[in-house]
């Protein structure tokens, strides 16, 4: 354990991410599993982003939001998985203090931005389905830009506030973080400073951001489903309900795993459960979001076919 000693007190300069170290026989299978997930997640989200940017038929509010979500998921996955893959491959689980705080900053930033983007996307679908006559007037390009910019700005201020408060804490030992990335609760548990202020701020931010965005997103989808059930055509009703229900499942799993993981303790068997739920919103959600929101859509499939045709024609030259 590397540390610095000032005034007869030892301060930690690096942490050890325990991750899945309690499963030594599964290190290689876990590495291969998460590597495949990382490659597929990156490919899906980058492909979605490229299609949205290059295909003019996808230059609509819905796909503008989906493009931002794909950009976010690309950064989100790259914040957590590469460091975990390196630990599984090499067995080196150490991370510097500055590296840990940096990872925490981007993690909080991405989670906060995703909460707001999912809300914006649900609001967009609510207007399109429940108020179609006024959709074009309400979802103008400058409104879309403002909604997305607001999401990123709120994420910036939230992550900056949390990180600044965390950077004021001191860590005297031990330095073992019982997690596969630098999450808020496991780091806070190791501090030898007074953490009452940052815990209060974190609680207030959860009630001001996570809970309201979840409830508003849920209300939007409830209204959407209620409108869909009134569609006279059984085929159209089933198709629309299938799409919206899959969206709702993704949203519920994302928020549910976050809420549950922060409600349970972070030690012993409960700590393993905490890590398991963390896998849902850090690994699985970015994997399934492009499939649910983008790649199943008819417009995206058409854009993908055109892009594939152009690529095939270019190769034949």
Protein Blocks (a to p, Z undefined) as FASTA:
>chain_A
ZZddeehiacdfbdcdfkjmlmmmlmmmmmmmmmmmmmmmmmmmmmmmmmmmmmmklmcf
klmmmmmmmmmmmmmmmmmmmmmmmmmmnopabdcfklmmmmmmmmmmmmmmmmmmmmmm
mmmmmmmmmmmmlmmmmmgfklmmmmmmmmmmmmmmmmmmmmmmmmmpccebdabdcbfb
dcfklmmmmpcbdfklmmmmmmmmmmmmmmmmmmmmmmmmmmmmmmmmmpmblklmmmmm
mmmmmmmmmmmmmmmmmmmmmmpccehjllmmmmmmmmmmmmmmmmmmmmmmmmmpmklm
mmmmmmmmmmmmmmmZZ
